Amino acid sequence: MQGQTILVQNGAKSKPLDKNVTLPNGIRVEYRTQSLLLTNGSRVPLKDGDMLSLNGEFIRKTVEVSPAPAPVVALIAAPVAAPAVAVAAAPAAFTYRPAAPVNGKLKGVVELGASGFNMFIIRIDTKRNWKLEKSEFGNSLVMENMATDEDIRNGLKTYISKMLDFGVAGRDIHFVVSSGASMADVTRRIVNSLEALKFKVNTVTPEREGVLGLQAAMPKGFTDKAFVVDMGSGNTKISWMDGSQPRTNSTYGAKYYEKGIDDAAVAADVKTKAGQVPAGVSKTCFIIGGVPYELAKAVRQGQEPYTTLLGPDSYPQLSGAKIKSGLNIYQAVASATGCSQFVFGYDTNFTIGYLLSLP
């Protein structure tokens, strides 16, 4: 706040705010009233010199107090005469960058998931270093029994064509049915369509899916100090390395609400499964899946490959039954493990782990 004007500052550049803005944590900055509207409905007037970060950290201008000035630094959560609202400060950035493949080979995979078909193309070298070259995510009406066999064949042929055009050899195109999708009655139709096109389809169990997700999402050098959560629509896999052996526990997925299952029952089961993660690897979690992606996207800064998530109570601006259920799972994992750093990787998926497992 400078004088009677709210300025937006980006590095050395600044310009007057000329429209209302809602921050990722749900707090609204109103340029006409020069105030902040909190998520609980209370309002905080801005004063000359006040500063506010994109992630919601509020810094009051230095207040003159005799005999010496004392800075007053507070979160928006605690304005004078206003109810407390928890607002998380920006989490520390996760700056890890994986080694790039050298003279790598292209491999492609289509995931037949509980919420649709997804495609991934990676380049992988002889040292198992890999890089995601292309990805596409698509919703599908297959799992709701609203797609015809022709719809399925056409969708799959489109993905196959895109991979061939990108340079993936036909023998290096793979299809994997997620454990969540394998529970659907219509999965056999999809498999039949692919087999009619002379493609082999690989179906994975929740345990196998957890191991593959661990292999893809766990960066090199973190196997002895982190664990992995793959929050799918049909189930959630919690995985870690026990010495040289991978361990996986499976629990409810983010679409449990469709089955009328109580939030408390889900939280209890998640806590039981997550509570088995050893203390030595419980402080950092690499988390993947649809709901974690939405949480990461809400606070992403630029195009960084990893985003550290806010706490599970810090997303009041996100709505929807699937988000709510995912946050319930996230909260239960955090509570059971005491994990203080949840890191989302944009370029990881359990089907990439499948490609990494191939000779």
Stockholm file with secondary structure:
# STOCKHOLM 1.0

chainA/1-359         MQGQTILVQNGAKSKPLDKNVTLPNGIRVEYRTQSLLLTNGSRVPLKDGDMLSLNGEFIRKTVEVSPAPAPVVALIAAPVAAPAVAVAAAPAAFTYRPAAPVNGKLKGVVELGASGFNMFIIRIDTKRNWKLEKSEFGNSLVMENMATDEDIRNGLKTYISKMLDFGVAGRDIHFVVSSGASMADVTRRIVNSLEALKFKVNTVTPEREGVLGLQAAMPKGFTDKAFVVDMGSGNTKISWMDGSQPRTNSTYGAKYYEKGIDDAAVAADVKTKAGQVPAGVSKTCFIIGGVPYELAKAVRQGQEPYTTLLGPDSYPQLSGAKIKSGLNIYQAVASATGCSQFVFGYDTNFTIGYLLSLP
#=GR chainA/1-359 SS CBTTBCEEEETTEEEECCSCEECTTSCEEETTTTEEECTTSCEEECCTTCEECTTCCEECCCBCCSSSCBCCBCCTTCCTTSCCCCCCCCCCCCCCCCCCCSSCEEEEEEEEETTEEEEEEEEECTTCCEEEEEEEECCCSGGGTCCCHHHHHHHHHHHHHHHHHHTCCGGGEEEEECTTGGGSTTHHHHHHHHHHTTCCEEECCHHHHHHHHHHHHSCTTCTTTCEEEEECSSEEEEEEEETTEEEEEEEECTTGGGGTCCHHHHHHHHHHHHTTSCGGGCSEEEEEEHHHHHHHHHHCCTTCSEEECCCTTSCTTCCSHHHHHHHHHHHHHHHHHCCCEEEEETTCCHHHHHHHHCC
#=GC SS_cons         CBTTBCEEEETTEEEECCSCEECTTSCEEETTTTEEECTTSCEEECCTTCEECTTCCEECCCBCCSSSCBCCBCCTTCCTTSCCCCCCCCCCCCCCCCCCCSSCEEEEEEEEETTEEEEEEEEECTTCCEEEEEEEECCCSGGGTCCCHHHHHHHHHHHHHHHHHHTCCGGGEEEEECTTGGGSTTHHHHHHHHHHTTCCEEECCHHHHHHHHHHHHSCTTCTTTCEEEEECSSEEEEEEEETTEEEEEEEECTTGGGGTCCHHHHHHHHHHHHTTSCGGGCSEEEEEEHHHHHHHHHHCCTTCSEEECCCTTSCTTCCSHHHHHHHHHHHHHHHHHCCCEEEEETTCCHHHHHHHHCC
//
